[in-house]
Amino acid sequence: MRAILLTGFAALSTLFGGWLALRARKHIHLLLGFGAGVLLGATFFDLLPEAIEAAGEGGWTSREILALTVVGFLIFYLSQRFLALQHCPHDDCGPDRHVGRMSALGLIAHSSIDGASIAASTMISWRMGLIVAVGIIVHDITDGLNTILLVTRGGTAHKKDLAFLVADAIAPIVGGTVVVLSALPAHHLALILGVTSGFFLFTATGDLLPDAHRRSPGFGVSAAALGGVLFIGIAVRLASISF
């Protein structure tokens, strides 16, 4: 029950991030840049290190995990191009909500992994679970923020868009519950983490940042992206400190 309780706090954090995105639409270009920085930081400071570490327990090498990251990147890139050609055959209609919603599915998958990580660490020790949960709760604010940014593309939120936010909020609870009930070994998460890293890399560099610079070509977007990287780096660092 402690693990599920901590994943519940992560869910509330995600909802808060989504609310923040809806309230700050005038500064959407900065939020897009910040969100891209967070995804880059999460990939290199959190997801890939965890995936490579967990891979060793399953007999996989770091090269194989990195190969999965490339596969995830290419899958997302090709899928986006296919959707863009279907909806914008002449590539003249700008960012599309269908593409954004597909990107949001990657965030929802990551949120379920967050919940699984909280549950797995809590099952080892309550202190470790609390440390991991603090870092995840902090950066789940940006998960909710990024979900709204991706599905709305800076426009008015529809009911379907809010459904994505709710799904992203529930995902940590679902992931944590699955681990508690099935006691999944950590190395089984390595494959998912590797592919999700590829999704995050493409979302940040091929989706959020280009959209942000299209809205505002100034240096503010770059500064926001650097701030996002720094923010998630500090959050992950705090989660790794032993008390």
C-alpha positions in Angstrom: 0.0 0.0 0.0 2.9 2.4 0.6 4.0 2.0 -3.0 0.5 2.7 -4.3 0.3 5.7 -2.1 3.5 7.2 -3.5 2.3 6.6 -7.1 -0.8 8.5 -6.1 1.3 11.5 -5.3 2.9 11.2 -8.7 -0.5 11.2 -10.3 -1.5 14.4 -8.5 1.8 15.9 -9.6 1.0 15.1 -13.3 -2.4 16.7 -13.0 -0.8 19.9 -11.6 1.6 20.1 -14.5 -1.3 19.8 -16.9 -3.2 22.6 -15.1 -0.1 24.7 -15.3 0.2 24.3 -19.0 -3.4 25.3 -19.5 -3.0 28.4 -17.4 0.2 29.6 -19.1 -0.7 29.6 -22.8 0.8 33.1 -23.4 4.2 31.7 -22.7 3.7 28.4 -24.6 7.0 28.8 -26.5 8.9 28.9 -23.3 7.0 25.9 -21.9 7.8 23.9 -25.1 11.5 24.7 -24.8 11.5 23.8 -21.1 9.6 20.6 -21.8 12.1 19.6 -24.5 15.0 20.2 -22.0 13.2 18.1 -19.4 12.8 15.2 -21.9 16.5 15.4 -22.9 17.6 15.5 -19.3 15.2 12.6 -18.4 16.7 10.6 -21.2 20.4 11.0 -20.4 20.2 11.4 -16.6 17.4 8.9 -15.7 16.0 6.6 -18.4 19.2 5.4 -20.2 21.3 5.0 -17.0 18.5 3.0 -15.4 18.0 0.9 -18.6 21.7 0.1 -18.9 22.0 -0.8 -15.2 18.9 -3.0 -15.4 20.1 -4.6 -18.6 23.1 -6.2 -16.9 20.8 -8.2 -14.6 19.2 -9.7 -17.7 22.4 -10.4 -19.6 22.0 -7.6 -22.1 24.7 -5.2 -22.9 24.7 -1.4 -23.0 25.1 -1.5 -26.8 21.8 -3.5 -27.1 20.0 -0.9 -25.0 21.4 1.9 -27.0 20.4 0.1 -30.2 16.8 -0.1 -28.8 17.0 3.7 -28.3 17.8 4.1 -32.0 15.0 1.8 -32.9 12.5 3.8 -30.8 13.7 7.0 -32.4 13.3 5.6 -35.9 9.9 4.1 -35.1 8.6 7.5 -33.9 10.2 9.4 -36.7 8.8 7.2 -39.4 5.4 7.1 -37.7 5.3 10.9 -37.5 6.3 11.2 -41.2 3.5 8.8 -42.2 0.9 10.8 -40.2 2.2 14.1 -41.6 1.9 12.8 -45.2 -1.6 11.5 -44.5 -2.9 14.8 -43.0 -0.5 17.3 -44.7 0.5 15.8 -48.1 2.3 19.1 -49.0 3.8 19.6 -45.5 2.1 23.0 -45.2 -0.3 22.6 -42.3 2.2 23.0 -39.3 2.1 20.8 -36.2 -0.8 18.4 -36.1 -2.8 17.2 -33.0 -2.8 13.6 -34.2 1.0 13.6 -34.1 1.0 15.3 -30.7 -1.4 12.7 -29.3 0.9 9.9 -30.6 3.8 11.6 -28.8 1.7 11.8 -25.7 1.4 8.0 -25.7 5.2 7.8 -25.2 4.8 10.0 -22.1 2.0 7.8 -20.8 4.2 4.7 -21.3 7.0 6.5 -19.4 4.7 7.4 -16.6 3.8 3.7 -16.1 7.5 3.0 -15.9 7.8 5.7 -13.3 5.1 4.0 -11.2 6.8 0.6 -11.7 10.1 2.1 -10.5 8.5 3.6 -7.4 6.9 0.2 -6.5 10.0 -1.8 -7.2 12.2 0.4 -5.1 9.7 0.5 -2.3 9.5 -3.3 -2.2 13.3 -3.2 -1.6 13.2 -0.7 1.2 10.8 2.1 2.3 13.7 4.7 2.3 14.8 3.8 -1.2 11.2 4.0 -2.4 10.8 7.5 -0.9 14.0 8.8 -2.5 12.9 7.5 -5.9 9.4 8.8 -5.5 10.6 12.4 -4.6 12.5 12.6 -7.9 9.7 11.2 -9.9 7.0 13.4 -8.3 9.1 16.4 -9.1 9.5 15.6 -12.8 6.0 14.3 -13.2 4.9 17.9 -13.1 6.6 18.3 -16.4 5.1 15.1 -17.7 1.6 16.6 -17.2 2.8 19.8 -18.7 4.3 18.1 -21.8 1.2 16.0 -22.3 -1.0 19.1 -22.6 1.5 20.8 -24.8 1.8 17.9 -27.2 -2.0 17.2 -27.6 -3.1 20.8 -27.8 -0.2 22.3 -29.8 -0.9 25.5 -28.0 -4.6 25.6 -28.8 -7.7 25.2 -26.8 -7.9 21.9 -24.9 -10.6 19.5 -26.0 -12.2 16.7 -23.9 -10.0 14.2 -25.7 -7.0 16.2 -24.8 -7.9 16.2 -21.1 -8.5 12.4 -21.4 -4.8 12.1 -22.3 -3.8 14.1 -19.2 -6.0 11.8 -17.0 -4.5 8.7 -18.6 -1.0 10.1 -17.9 -1.9 10.8 -14.3 -3.3 7.3 -13.8 -0.4 5.5 -15.5 2.0 5.6 -12.5 -0.7 4.0 -10.3 -1.2 1.3 -13.0 2.5 0.6 -13.4 3.0 0.4 -9.6 0.1 -1.9 -9.2 1.4 -4.3 -11.9 4.8 -4.5 -10.2 3.2 -5.1 -6.7 0.9 -7.8 -8.0 3.4 -9.6 -10.3 6.8 -8.8 -8.7 8.4 -8.1 -12.1 12.2 -8.3 -12.1 14.0 -5.0 -12.8 15.7 -6.2 -15.9 12.4 -6.7 -17.7 12.0 -2.9 -17.6 15.3 -2.3 -19.5 13.8 -3.0 -22.9 10.9 -0.6 -22.4 13.2 2.1 -21.0 15.5 1.8 -24.0 12.7 2.3 -26.5 11.1 5.0 -24.5 14.4 6.9 -24.5 14.3 6.9 -28.3 10.7 8.3 -28.2 11.9 11.1 -25.8 14.8 12.0 -27.9 12.7 12.5 -31.0 9.9 14.3 -29.2 12.4 16.8 -27.8 14.6 17.4 -30.9 12.1 16.7 -33.7 8.9 18.0 -32.2 8.9 20.3 -29.2 12.0 22.4 -30.0 11.2 23.1 -33.7 7.6 24.0 -32.6 8.9 26.4 -29.9 11.4 28.1 -32.3 8.7 28.5 -34.9 6.6 30.4 -32.4 9.5 32.5 -31.1 12.9 32.5 -32.8 14.5 34.4 -29.8 17.1 33.1 -27.4 14.4 32.6 -24.7 13.5 29.1 -26.0 17.1 28.0 -25.8 17.4 29.3 -22.3 14.2 27.5 -21.3 15.5 24.3 -22.8 18.8 24.6 -20.8 16.6 25.3 -17.7 14.7 22.1 -18.3 17.8 20.1 -18.6 19.2 21.6 -15.4 15.8 21.1 -13.6 15.6 17.4 -14.3 19.3 17.0 -13.6 18.8 18.4 -10.1 15.6 16.4 -9.5 17.4 13.1 -10.5 20.4 14.1 -8.3 18.1 14.7 -5.3 16.5 11.3 -5.8 19.9 9.6 -5.7 21.1 11.2 -2.5 21.0 8.8 0.5 19.7 10.1 3.7 
